[in-house]
């Protein structure tokens, strides 16, 4: 098994990431098959942590990952939206992008296929927003109203939101403050927060593409990341995992280029965007070559400084919406996690124990490089998501994105090969 992982660790991680993303995008709530998929994904990430970045994935694994993404499109993201004229062309464009990337894996001399795959993926993400109308989901409505309110000095943490679909969150802005900035920019410029929220992951992907330019297999892997299952739905619905991804990818590239302080700043933005990102704090301390405890403290200080206007404006309400909301949340039977299968009363302890075990495994096994940090982040977030009381498609999409981005960055860190290895 060890020899197999040494040779095929990257293949295993790539296919597992694509499987998790596809399974959770096909049906976004708990089913036996996607619970199996996410469980297998976590096990594979842990088992291949040491070997995944030693060599690039084979072109066969890349094609399998793309096929899994194509399979997820057989259940289009048409729930809770009003379909517009561009919906189906965008879906077709996304599918053609995956097909172009698949051919590019076996046709290295045809660079236009690779470019077409990347450009087509971007066009599909833009088109799906035009083609989906306004999603009937609390996330988008809350971001719209919070972004608009920021222009009028309204504190979103003290706001009760209107026009929220029945049964969804209306009484709390349960996100961290950096989420407000793209929301306000998207609403102010385009009257739709999704445009600015899409701009951030695109900035992350294109920063990574710029960094790995000339390394064809790395560019191909970034294309795979851009076409993973669930990507269109994340853009369509406005989930802020896209922001966390963008900040972390930019930070990882900056660390790779020796811009450690700038990388620290973008890490701080990730910390102040989503509560889940704070789980990465212990990993940051371990990655001493470009982070360590001083720069981790600096990133945390940036997150606190950015958040402080809302923290001090009404601390009780801020804590209620950003901390108590999640700690006191009622477990859901449709969560894409194993929480409900664990013995009652011991779930919280198990979450803490497994998260600590994941940190220990990452500290011992993951390469202490920017790519290793992304891969370790994927494992830690995946472990937490697997046992958390409420986990859904967007969290698993972020895990898969970080894993594939780590493989792309790892190509530059290790081999620097120009051609994709044979299957």
C-alpha positions in Angstrom: 0.0 0.0 0.0 2.8 2.4 0.9 4.5 1.8 -2.5 1.2 2.3 -4.3 0.6 5.6 -2.5 4.2 6.7 -3.2 3.5 6.2 -6.9 -0.1 7.2 -7.1 -0.7 9.5 -4.1 -1.4 12.5 -6.4 -3.8 10.4 -8.5 -5.7 9.3 -5.4 -6.1 12.8 -4.0 -7.2 14.3 -7.3 -9.8 11.6 -7.9 -11.0 11.7 -4.3 -11.4 15.5 -4.5 -13.3 15.3 -7.7 -15.5 12.5 -6.4 -16.4 14.5 -3.2 -17.2 17.7 -5.2 -19.3 15.8 -7.8 -21.2 13.6 -5.3 -22.1 16.7 -3.1 -23.1 18.7 -6.2 -25.3 16.0 -7.7 -27.4 15.8 -4.5 -26.6 18.6 -2.1 -28.1 17.0 1.0 -27.3 13.7 2.8 -27.6 10.5 0.9 -25.8 7.2 1.5 -23.6 7.5 -1.6 -22.4 11.0 -0.9 -21.8 10.2 2.7 -19.6 7.3 1.5 -17.9 9.7 -1.0 -16.9 12.3 1.7 -15.8 9.6 4.1 -13.6 8.0 1.5 -12.3 11.4 0.5 -11.1 12.2 4.0 -9.4 8.8 4.4 -7.6 9.2 1.1 -6.5 12.8 1.9 -5.0 11.5 5.2 -3.4 8.4 3.7 -1.8 10.3 0.8 -0.7 13.4 2.8 3.0 12.5 2.6 3.1 11.3 -1.0 0.6 13.4 -2.9 3.0 16.2 -3.7 5.9 14.1 -4.8 4.9 13.9 -8.4 2.1 15.3 -10.6 -1.1 13.3 -11.2 -1.2 11.1 -14.3 -3.2 12.3 -17.2 -5.6 9.3 -16.7 -6.4 10.7 -13.2 -7.0 14.1 -14.7 -9.5 12.8 -17.2 -11.2 10.7 -14.5 -11.6 13.9 -12.4 -13.1 15.7 -15.4 -15.5 12.9 -16.1 -16.7 13.0 -12.5 -17.3 16.8 -12.9 -19.2 16.1 -16.1 -21.3 13.5 -14.4 -22.4 16.0 -11.7 -23.9 18.2 -14.5 -26.5 15.6 -15.2 -28.2 17.1 -12.1 -28.1 20.8 -13.2 -28.1 23.6 -10.5 -31.6 24.6 -11.2 -33.1 24.5 -7.7 -34.4 27.7 -6.1 -33.6 29.9 -9.2 -35.7 31.2 -12.1 -34.0 30.0 -15.3 -33.1 32.6 -17.8 -31.9 32.4 -21.4 -28.2 31.9 -20.6 -28.7 29.0 -18.2 -28.4 26.2 -20.6 -25.7 27.7 -22.8 -23.6 28.3 -19.7 -24.1 24.7 -18.6 -23.0 23.5 -22.1 -20.0 25.9 -22.0 -18.9 24.4 -18.7 -19.2 20.9 -20.0 -17.3 21.8 -23.2 -14.6 23.3 -21.0 -14.1 20.0 -19.2 -14.0 18.1 -22.5 -11.4 20.6 -23.8 -9.3 20.1 -20.7 -9.6 16.3 -21.1 -8.3 16.4 -24.7 -5.6 18.9 -23.6 -4.2 16.2 -21.2 -3.5 13.9 -24.1 -2.7 16.6 -26.7 0.1 18.6 -25.1 1.0 20.2 -28.4 -2.4 21.9 -28.7 -2.2 24.7 -26.2 -5.4 26.2 -27.5 -7.3 23.4 -25.9 -6.0 24.3 -22.4 -6.7 28.0 -22.9 -10.2 27.2 -24.2 -10.9 25.1 -21.1 -10.0 27.9 -18.8 -11.7 30.6 -20.7 -14.8 28.5 -21.1 -15.0 27.8 -17.4 -14.9 31.6 -16.7 -17.5 32.3 -19.3 -19.8 29.6 -17.8 -19.4 31.0 -14.3 -20.4 34.5 -15.5 -23.2 33.1 -17.7 -24.7 31.0 -14.9 -25.3 34.2 -12.8 -27.0 35.9 -15.8 -28.9 32.7 -16.5 -30.2 31.9 -13.0 -32.1 35.1 -11.9 -32.2 35.8 -8.2 -31.7 32.7 -6.0 -34.4 32.1 -3.4 -31.8 31.4 -0.6 -31.1 33.2 2.6 -27.4 33.6 1.9 -27.9 35.8 -1.2 -30.7 37.8 0.3 -28.7 38.5 3.4 -25.6 39.5 1.5 -27.7 41.8 -0.8 -29.3 43.6 2.1 -26.1 43.7 4.2 -24.1 45.1 1.3 -26.7 47.8 0.6 -26.9 48.6 4.3 -23.2 49.2 4.6 -23.6 52.3 2.4 -26.1 53.7 4.9 -24.1 52.8 8.1 -26.4 50.0 9.1 -24.9 47.3 11.3 -25.8 43.9 9.7 -25.3 42.2 13.1 -28.3 44.1 14.5 -30.5 43.6 11.4 -33.5 41.4 10.8 -33.6 40.6 7.2 -36.7 40.6 5.0 -37.9 38.5 2.1 -36.1 35.4 3.4 -37.5 32.1 2.2 -39.6 30.3 4.8 -37.7 28.3 7.3 -34.3 29.9 6.5 -32.1 32.3 8.5 -33.5 35.8 8.8 -32.5 37.1 12.2 -28.7 37.1 12.0 -25.8 38.0 9.8 -23.9 34.9 10.7 -20.8 35.6 8.7 -17.6 37.4 9.6 -17.1 41.1 8.5 -14.8 40.7 5.4 -17.7 39.1 3.7 -19.3 42.5 3.8 -16.7 44.2 1.6 -17.3 42.2 -1.6 -21.0 42.2 -0.9 -21.0 46.0 -0.7 -18.9 46.2 -3.8 -21.1 43.9 -5.8 -24.2 45.6 -4.7 -22.9 49.1 -5.2 -21.5 48.4 -8.7 -23.9 45.9 -10.2 -26.8 45.6 -7.6 -25.8 41.9 -7.2 -23.2 40.7 -4.7 -22.4 37.6 -6.7 -20.2 39.6 -9.2 -17.7 40.7 -6.6 -17.9 37.3 -4.8 -17.0 35.6 -8.1 -14.2 38.1 -8.7 -12.3 36.9 -5.6 -11.9 33.2 -6.5 -11.2 34.2 -10.1 -8.4 36.4 -8.7 -7.1 33.4 -6.7 -7.2 31.0 -9.7 -5.6 33.5 -12.1 -2.9 34.3 -9.5 -2.1 30.6 -9.3 -2.2 30.3 -13.1 0.3 33.2 -13.3 2.6 31.6 -10.8 2.6 28.2 -12.5 2.7 29.5 -16.1 5.0 27.5 -18.3 4.3 24.3 -16.2 1.7 22.8 -18.4 0.5 20.0 -16.0 0.1 22.6 -13.3 -2.0 24.8 -15.5 -4.1 21.8 -16.4 -4.7 21.1 -12.7 -5.8 24.7 -12.1 -8.3 24.2 -15.0 -9.6 21.0 -13.2 -10.0 23.1 -10.1 -12.0 25.7 -11.9 -14.4 23.0 -13.3 -14.9 20.8 -10.2 -18.5 19.8 -9.5 -20.4 22.5 -7.6 -18.4 25.4 -9.0 -21.3 26.8 -11.0 -23.6 26.4 -8.0 -21.2 28.3 -5.7 -21.1 31.2 -8.2 -24.9 31.1 -8.7 -25.8 31.0 -5.0 -23.2 33.5 -3.6 -21.7 31.3 -0.9 -18.7 32.9 0.8 -16.5 29.8 0.6 -15.5 31.3 -2.7 -13.9 34.2 -0.9 -12.0 32.0 1.5 -10.7 30.1 -1.5 -9.5 33.2 -3.3 -7.7 34.7 -0.3 -5.9 31.4 0.5 -4.8 30.8 -3.1 -3.4 34.3 -3.3 -1.7 33.9 0.1 -0.1 30.5 -1.0 1.3 32.1 -4.2 2.7 35.0 -2.3 4.4 32.6 0.2 5.8 30.6 -2.7 7.3 33.8 -4.1 8.8 34.9 -0.7 6.2 37.6 -0.1 5.5 36.3 3.4 4.1 39.5 4.9 1.7 40.0 2.0 0.7 36.4 2.3 0.0 36.9 6.0 -2.3 39.8 5.1 -4.4 37.7 2.8 -4.5 34.9 5.4 -5.9 37.5 7.8 -8.7 38.3 5.3 -9.6 34.6 5.2 -9.7 34.4 9.0 -12.1 37.4 9.0 -14.4 35.9 6.2 -15.6 32.6 7.5 -15.4 31.0 11.0 -14.2 27.7 9.5 -11.0 29.4 8.4 -10.0 29.9 12.0 -9.6 26.1 12.3 -6.4 26.6 10.3 -4.7 28.6 13.1 -2.8 25.6 14.6 -1.5 24.6 11.1 -0.2 28.1 10.5 1.9 28.0 13.6 3.5 24.7 12.4 4.4 26.0 8.9 7.4 28.0 10.3 9.3 28.7 7.1 6.8 31.3 5.9 4.3 31.6 8.8 5.1 30.4 12.3 3.5 31.9 15.4 4.6 35.5 14.8 3.0 35.8 11.3 0.1 33.7 12.4 -0.4 36.3 15.2 -0.1 39.0 12.7 -2.8 37.4 10.5 -5.1 37.1 13.5 -4.4 40.7 14.4 -5.3 41.8 10.9 -8.5 39.8 11.1 -9.4 41.4 14.5 -8.6 44.9 13.3 -10.8 44.5 10.2 -13.6 43.1 12.3 -13.2 45.4 15.3 -15.7 48.1 14.1 -18.5 45.5 14.3 -17.2 43.7 17.3 -17.2 46.9 19.4 -20.3 48.4 17.9 -22.4 45.7 19.6 -20.3 42.8 21.0 -23.2 40.9 22.4 -25.0 40.8 19.1 -21.8 40.1 17.1 -21.0 37.1 19.4 -24.6 35.9 19.2 -24.6 35.8 15.4 -21.0 34.6 14.7 -20.4 32.2 17.6 -23.5 31.3 19.5 -25.5 30.8 16.2 -23.2 27.9 15.3 -22.5 26.4 18.7 -26.2 26.3 19.5 -27.4 25.2 16.0 -29.7 22.2 15.9 -28.1 19.2 14.1 -29.8 18.5 10.8 -30.6 15.1 9.4 -29.8 16.2 5.9 -26.3 17.3 6.8 -23.5 15.9 4.7 -21.7 14.6 7.8 -21.6 11.7 10.2 -22.6 13.6 13.4 -26.0 12.0 13.8 -24.5 8.5 13.6 -22.3 9.1 16.7 -23.4 8.3 20.3 -25.5 11.1 21.7 -23.6 13.3 24.2 -20.2 12.4 22.8 -20.4 14.1 19.4 -18.7 17.4 20.5 -15.8 15.6 22.1 -15.3 13.5 19.0 -15.2 16.5 16.8 -12.5 18.1 18.9 -10.5 14.8 19.2 -10.6 14.2 15.4 -9.7 17.8 14.5 -6.7 17.6 16.9 -5.7 14.2 15.3 -5.9 15.8 11.9 -3.6 18.7 13.0 -1.1 16.1 14.4 -1.2 14.1 11.2 -0.6 17.3 9.1 2.2 18.4 11.4 3.9 15.0 11.0 3.3 14.1 7.4 2.5 17.1 5.2 5.4 18.9 3.4 6.1 22.3 5.1 5.6 24.2 1.9 2.8 26.4 0.6 1.4 23.5 -1.4 1.7 21.3 1.7 -0.2 24.0 3.7 -3.1 23.9 1.2 -3.3 20.1 1.3 -3.1 20.1 5.1 -5.9 22.7 5.2 -8.0 20.6 2.9 -7.5 17.6 5.3 -8.3 19.6 8.5 -11.4 21.2 7.0 -12.5 17.9 5.6 -12.1 16.1 9.0 -14.1 18.8 10.7 -16.8 18.8 8.0 -17.1 15.1 8.2 -18.1 15.1 11.9 -19.6 18.6 12.2 -23.4 18.9 13.1 -24.1 20.9 9.9 -22.1 20.5 6.7 -23.2 21.0 3.1 -22.0 21.2 -0.5 -20.3 24.5 -0.2 -17.9 23.3 2.6 -17.0 20.2 0.7 -16.5 22.2 -2.5 -13.9 24.3 -0.6 -12.1 21.2 0.6 -11.9 19.8 -2.9 -10.7 23.1 -4.4 -7.9 23.4 -1.8 -6.7 19.8 -2.5 -6.6 20.3 -6.3 -4.9 23.7 -6.0 -2.3 22.1 -3.7 -1.5 19.5 -6.4 -1.1 22.3 -9.0 1.2 24.3 -6.7 3.1 21.2 -5.8 4.1 20.7 -9.4 6.1 23.9 -9.3 7.6 23.1 -5.9 8.9 19.7 -6.9 9.3 18.5 -10.5 8.6 21.5 -12.6 7.8 19.1 -15.5 6.4 20.6 -18.7 4.6 17.6 -20.0 1.9 15.6 -18.3 3.1 12.2 -17.1 1.7 9.1 -18.8 -1.0 7.1 -17.2 
